[in-house]
Amino acid sequence: MPYTLDWAWSADSLSEVHFNLRNSYAPVALFDKDYDDMGIDVLRKKQYPELKSGTTETRTLVLYNDCYTDENVQVEVRLESQGKLLANDIRDLKLTLGEHLDFRCEFMVTATGYGKIDLVLITRKNGKLTFREVIAFKVVPGAEKTEQRKTYLKIL
């Protein structure tokens, strides 16, 4: 959690920064560990990490359940480009109250034609949305063409 909130009032990306701050306090949350380790400049300065098209990316996700009730959490991870769903996976997980769980997610980076893909992290309890965060990646050309390969995403 930030010591001071001065960075949260930057006018260049007000909504993304405030949304990120609000999510950091969510009682049920799903975060991409390596993405968060890069700091707030990813959002403030739109310095999105690069992924090469045609590669398989594995991310470490961390699920928190700091609610007072219900150990059942539904996790959905979506891969989107320009709001279009490319792939997704949904899992029902049981997580003790006050605990966290590390797990992996794998997806193929496709050439989208837009230069950016979003990994959307969602949690639900009893069908009600409890968390949603979009993390962006810049797609750069890779060694092979991916148009013939099917896009996939799976929670491991």
C-alpha positions, 0 to 999 in steps of 0.5 A: 500500500502506498505511504503517500497518495500523491502519485494517485492524483496525476492528471495524465491517467486519473481513472486507471490510477484510481482504479488500481488504488481501489483494487489494491484494497479489495478483500477478494482480489486476483493479481499478476505478481510480476506485473505488480512488481513493475510498479505504478509507472506501467499505468501512469506512463503506459509503459506496458511490458512487451510480449512477442507474438507466437510465444507462450506466456506463463504468468503467476497469479495470486488470489486473496480471500480476505472476506469474513464469509464464503471460502468459494471463489470463482476465478476467470481469466480472459485474454482480450484485444480491443474489447474482443474476447480471444480466450478465457478460462474459469475455475471454482476454487476453495480458499480459506478465509484470510489466506492467499493462493499462488497459481499459474496461467498460460496463454499464447500471444497472438498477432492481434493487429492492434499492438496490445492485448489485455489480460483481464482478471476477475473474481466472483463469489456466489455469482457476484462480481468481487474484483476486476482488473485489466492489465495491458501488454504491448505485442511486438512481432515474433519469429513466427506467424500466429494466424494459423494457430488457435489462441488459448488461455488456461489456468494451471 
